[in-house]
Amino acid sequence: MELQEFKNTLSSDLPPEKISPYLKALWHAGKDNWELSHNIAQDIHDMNGSWIHAYLHRVEGDTFNANYWYNKAGRRMPGYSLEQEWEEIAKEFL
């Protein structure tokens, strides 16, 4: 699946079947369902899950908590838009 195809699925009521938990968390974030996205991300116990978790706290505006999770992910908080980061993460897992 390509990025645009994944983005097009955001018009559906349910995420695509057989996508990774990473993409499922991003899909829900893309649907502005922060709570469900966060619940999925916090159950992913690796650096990739930490990256998504960091992004979600950045969305929330909690930069202190976001920085904690970026550090766990081995990354720095980006200086570009949330939309651009969402796409970057999605591309990584597609």
C-alpha positions as CSV (number, residue, x, y, z in Angstrom):
1,M,0.0,0.0,0.0
2,E,1.3,3.5,-0.9
3,L,0.9,6.6,1.3
4,Q,-2.0,8.1,-0.7
5,E,-3.9,4.8,-0.7
6,F,-3.5,4.7,3.1
7,K,-4.6,8.3,3.4
8,N,-7.7,7.5,1.3
9,T,-8.7,4.8,3.8
10,L,-9.3,7.6,6.3
11,S,-12.7,8.1,4.7
12,S,-13.7,4.7,5.9
13,D,-15.3,3.9,9.3
14,L,-12.8,1.1,10.0
15,P,-9.0,0.8,9.4
16,P,-7.9,-1.5,6.6
17,E,-7.7,-5.2,7.6
18,K,-4.3,-6.8,8.3
19,I,-2.3,-3.6,8.9
20,S,0.3,-3.4,11.6
21,P,-0.4,-2.0,15.1
22,Y,1.8,1.0,14.0
23,L,-0.4,1.8,11.1
24,K,-3.5,1.2,13.1
25,A,-2.4,3.7,15.7
26,L,-1.6,6.2,12.9
27,W,-4.9,5.5,11.2
28,H,-6.8,6.4,14.3
29,A,-4.7,9.5,14.8
30,G,-5.5,10.5,11.2
31,K,-9.2,10.1,12.1
32,D,-8.6,12.5,15.1
33,N,-9.3,9.7,17.5
34,W,-6.3,10.5,19.8
35,E,-7.5,8.4,22.7
36,L,-7.8,5.1,20.7
37,S,-4.5,5.9,18.8
38,H,-2.8,6.5,22.1
39,N,-4.1,3.3,23.6
40,I,-2.7,1.3,20.7
41,A,0.6,3.1,20.7
42,Q,1.2,2.7,24.4
43,D,0.9,-1.1,24.1
44,I,3.7,-1.2,21.5
45,H,6.8,-1.7,23.5
46,D,9.6,-0.9,21.0
47,M,11.3,2.1,19.6
48,N,8.8,2.4,16.8
49,G,5.9,2.4,19.2
50,S,7.7,5.1,21.2
51,W,8.0,7.2,18.1
52,I,4.3,7.1,17.5
53,H,3.7,7.7,21.2
54,A,5.9,10.8,21.0
55,Y,4.1,12.0,17.9
56,L,0.8,11.7,19.7
57,H,1.9,13.7,22.7
58,R,3.2,16.3,20.3
59,V,-0.3,16.4,18.8
60,E,-1.7,16.8,22.3
61,G,0.7,19.7,22.9
62,D,2.5,18.0,25.8
63,T,6.1,18.7,24.6
64,F,7.6,17.5,27.9
65,N,6.1,14.1,27.5
66,A,6.7,14.0,23.8
67,N,10.4,14.6,24.3
68,Y,10.5,11.7,26.8
69,W,9.0,9.4,24.1
70,Y,11.2,10.8,21.3
71,N,14.2,10.0,23.5
72,K,13.0,6.5,24.0
73,A,12.6,6.2,20.2
74,G,16.1,7.4,19.7
75,R,14.8,10.5,17.9
76,R,14.5,14.3,18.3
77,M,11.3,16.2,18.1
78,P,11.0,17.5,14.5
79,G,10.7,21.1,13.7
80,Y,8.2,20.6,10.9
81,S,4.4,20.1,10.8
82,L,2.4,17.4,12.5
83,E,1.0,16.4,9.2
84,Q,4.5,16.0,7.7
85,E,5.5,13.8,10.6
86,W,2.3,11.7,10.3
87,E,3.2,11.1,6.7
88,E,6.8,10.3,7.6
89,I,5.8,7.7,10.1
90,A,3.2,6.2,7.8
91,K,5.8,5.9,5.0
92,E,8.1,4.1,7.4
93,F,5.6,1.4,8.1
94,L,3.8,1.0,4.8
